[in-house]
Structure formats: structure tokens, C-alpha cells
Amino acid sequence: MLGEVYRGPGAGGALPVAVRGEVTAGRFYDRGDIARGARVAVLGDQAARLLGVTRVEDAPAVFFNGLSFTVIGILGGIEREQRLSTSVILPPTTARDRLGLDTVNRVLVNTSLGAAQQVARQSPVALAPGSAKALTVLAPPDLSRARKGVQGDVNGLFLVLGLVSLIVGALGIANVTLVTVMERVGEIGLRRALGASRRQIAAQFLLESTTIGLLGGVIGAALGVVVVVAVSAVKDWTPVLDGRLAVGAPVVGAVVGLLAGVYPSLRASRMEPVEALRAPS
């Protein structure tokens, strides 16, 4: 949808829509004013404030080159083209006939969602078929590319946080398992004295650390699913869950627990029975 052509101080009647503003006092000039080349003007809200114009019922006027233009409205709430808030806006025919301003130097285009890139490619040819390369087109970035870029950044951030969490979890499991080994020196010595091999001692503590990691993965996956479903219910969204992640989390937890328990289990398996029985428990 074409918004409006901005011609220096002159602009068409649909300008408030193009700049996403609203007339806060009086009215905007209409087709009749444009057809007649009426000597009327609309002030931007900041320009009206600087000139002390707060109402238009008394028909205040502004002067250009000795010509008076009656202020019929004030345009405020401008979201695009903020410089218009300090401008005096005239009908295009009035600006051309009265002041000799007829050069189009800026075009604002409102587009439907997803059509900005196509309109940006076609606008130069439509506006200036013979000199399209002389126009500079500024279009908002493609939403799909922006979304993919943001999604990639978010995924990367969560991947880093996940790796940090895994490292912290592995250190925690290793520390807990090592403390357990030191507290159970007497038990280890007794098992060794009764015939348990080094491999059996190592397997015992590896199994314990793997179980801790597995339980941590299960609890983490369950909490993640609950949080996703709860947030979706509050926001009226449709929850989308990847079953592979829910199943993979316990597996990853078990692997982390297994790796974290390697050193403590090796330390436990290397204890000599006599020394372990002598140690206080």
C-alpha cells in the first residue's frame, strides 16, 4: 500500500497515515484544499508549541515570503519522520504554486507485512522509470532473516549456558563422589579384604556417579517441559516440544556423571586393603 509522497514542505492528504501520526487539533487538509491550492497549513506538534499555537478555532496564520497561510490543524504522535513535528506542512499544490516548491525529494511507503523487500525493488522503477538508479531506497530488514538471526543468537547463547551448566554439574558430581570415597575408606578396605577386585570397586562408584547424573538429567528435562507448558498456557501459545531433547537430557546427564566419576572411582580402586582398614572411617 503506497503511503504518500513528501514534497519538501508540501505533502498529500494521506500524510498522517504514512507517518503514523494523528491530528490532535483541527483537521488535515483534504482533496478540496489540494485541488484549490488553498493557503492553509498544518503544524507539527513541536512547531505549534514553539509558535504558541494551541488551538485553531481562531484561525491563526503563519507567513512565508510575505504570504499568510491559515493554520487548520496540528499533527502529533508522529512515529515516522520525526522532523515533521517541527515543520509547517502545506498542500502540494499550494507549495508548488505559491512558493515554487515542486521537487519530490522523499517518498514514504507503507507496505503490507512481508512485502517491504518487493516494494523496495519495484519502487524506483515505478517512481522514476528513466532514472531509477538515481533513487536511494531504504527498506526495513527482511523479517524472516532478522528472525533467523535472532534465533541463531539465542540458540548460541543457550548452547553456551548449557555447556557451562554441564561443566558445573560435572564438577559437582566429581566433588560429591570424591567426598563419598573419602568417607567410605573403611568400607572399601573391607570389600577389598573380602575379595572384591579393583574393577569392582571402580564400577561401584562409577555406577553411583552415573546414577546421580541420570537423575539430574531426568529432573532437568521434567522441569523444562513443565516450564514450557506453563509459559505457553499463560501466554495462550501452543507448546512445541522436541521429544529428542526430553529423551536426550537424561542420557547426557548419565554420560556427564560417568565421566565425572572416573577420577574418584580410580582413586577408590587403587586403595590398598590394609591401609584402607587402618584409616579412620
N, C-alpha and C positions, 0 to 999 in steps of 0.2 A: 504494500500500500504506500503510495507516494505521499510524503508528509507535506512539504511546502518549500517553495523557493525563497531564499532570503536575498533580497536585493539591497545591499547597503542598508540605509535606514528604511527602505520600503519593503514590505512583506505582504503576502496574500492573507486572505481572511482565515485560513486554517492554521495559521501560525501557532496559536495556543496549543492545538493538538500536537503539532510537530515538536514543540519544545516541552511538552508535558507540563504546561502551566495552566493557570486559571485566572479569569478576570475577577479581581477582588472588589472592584468598584466600577460602576457604569457598564459599558459594553465594549466589545471589539467591533471594529468597522466591518460592514457587511458588503455584499456584492454591489448594492446600490451605491455605497460610498466609493467603491473602487471604480465603478462604471462612470460616475460623475466626476471623478478626480477631486473629491471633496477635500477641503482644507481642514482635516481632522487628524488627530494624533492619539496614540495610546502610549502611556508612560510605563516603563518598568517600575516595579515597586520601590527600588532604591533611588531611582531618578525622581520619582514622585516625592519621596521623603526628603531628598536634598532640595527640591524646589518648593517644599512646604505644601504640596497638593495632597489633600487627604480625601476630598470628595469632588465629584464632577458635576453635581447638580447646578452649581453656579457658573458652569461653562468657563473654567479657567483657560488660558491660552499660553502657548509658547511661541517664540519668534525665531525664524531662520531667514537670514538675508532680508530683513525688513518685512517678511510676510508672517502673519499670525496664523496659527493652527489651533483649533479648539480641541482641548483635551476631552475625550469622550469616555475614557476608561483607563484603568490601571491593571497591569498584568503582573501577577505574583505567583509564588510557588513554582518557579521555573526550575526544572530538573536538568534540562539540556540547554546549552548556550547561555551560561550564566551571565555573560556580558550583556545580554538583553535586559537584565534587571536594572542596568544603569543607562539604558538607551531610550530614545524617543522613536517610536515605530510609526511609520506613515504608510498609507496605502501605496501600492507600487505605481499606480498611475499618477498619484499626487507627487511622489518623489521624482518621477520622470519629467512630468510637465512643469512643475513649479520650481524644482531645484536642479533639474538636469541630471539626476542620478538614475541611470538606466543600465548599469553594468551589473550582471549577475556574478557575484563573487563567492557565493556559498549556497549549497543545496542541502537541506535536511531531508532524510528519507526514513520513514517508519516502515518497518517490514514485519511480516508475519514470522512467527517463531521458526527458526531454521532456514529462512530464506535470505539472510543477510549476505552470505557469500555470493549467491547467484545474482542478487540485485547489484552488488558491488562490481561484478564482472560486466553486467549489462548496462549499468547507468551511464558510463562515459560515452558509449556508442549512441544511447538514446538521447542524451542531452547535447552532445556535440559530435554528430556523425563525421564531420570533416576533420575534427581536431581532438579526437578522443584522448590522445596521448598527452595533451596539454592539461588535462584534468587530473587532480590528485584525489584518490578515493581512500577514505579512512573507514574501515569496517570493523565491527567488533569481532573478536576471535571466534572461530568455529566452536560452538558449544560442545560438540562431541569430542573434539580434540582437547579442549580445556578440561572436560570431564575425565577423559582418559589420562591426561597429565596429572590431575589432582589425585585420581585413583591410584596411579602409579606411585606418586609420592607418599600417599597414605599407606599403601601396601609395603613400600620400602621401610617406612617408619615402624610399622608394626612388626616387620621381619626383624629389624634391629632390636626392638624391645623384646621380641620373643627369644632371640639368641641370648640377650643379656639375662633374661629370666631363666633360661636353661642353664647358663653358666652358674648363676647364683644358686639355682636348685641343686646342681651337681656338687658344688662346694658344700652346701648344707648337708646333703646326703653323705658325702665323704666324711665330713666332720662328725656327724652323728654315728656313723658306722665305726669310725676310728675310736670314738669315746666308748662305744659299746665293747669294742675289742679290749680296750684297756681295763674296763670294769669286769670283764669276764675272763681274765687271765687264768684264774684258778680252774674255771670250767674247761678252758681249752687244754690246760695241762692234764686234767683228769681224763678227758676224752682221748688225748694222745697216749696216756699211760694205759688206757683200756684197749688200745689197738687202732684208734682212728688214724687214718693216713693224713698227710699234709693236704692232699687233694680234697679229701672230705671236709677238712676244716675250712679250706678256702671256699668250697662250694656252699657251705653253710652260710657264711657271711655274704657271699655274692647273691645267694637267694634272698637273704633279708634285705639287702640294698635294692635289689631288683623289685622286690615286692613294694618297698616304700615308693620307688619311682612310679610303679604301675598304679598304685593307689592315688598318688598325686596327679597323674595324668587323667585318671577317671574322674576325680573330684573337679579338676580344672575344666575338663570337657563338659561335665554336667553343669557347672556354674556358667560357662559360656553360653550353652544352649538356653538356660533359664534367663540370662540377661537379654539375649537376643529376642526371645519370645516376649519377655516383659516389656522391653522398649517398643517392640512392634505393636503390642496391644495398646500401650499408652498413646502412641502416635498414629494409630489406625493404619499401620503398614502391614504388608504381607511378609511374614518372616521367610527368609530364604536360607536354608541350612544345607551345608555340604556334608553329607554323611561320611565322606572320606576323612574329613578333618576330625569329626567326632570319634571315628574309629582309630585314626592315626595318633591322636593325642596320648591315649594310654600306652600305645606301642613306643612312641618316642620317650615317654616317661620311663618305661621299663628299660629302654636302652641307656638312657642317661643314668638311671640308678645302677645298672650293671657296670657301666664304665666308672662311675664314682666309687663303686665298692671294690675295684681291683686292688688298689694300694692297701686299704685296710685288711682285705682278705689275705693278701700275700704276707703282710706283716704277721697276721694271726697264724698262718700255716708255718712260718719259719720259727716259731717259738719252740724251744726245747722242752720236753715234758718235765724234766727235773727242775729247771729254772722257773717254769710256769707254776709248778706246785709250791715252790718256795715263796713266790711272790704273794703279798697280801691281797686278799680279794674282798 
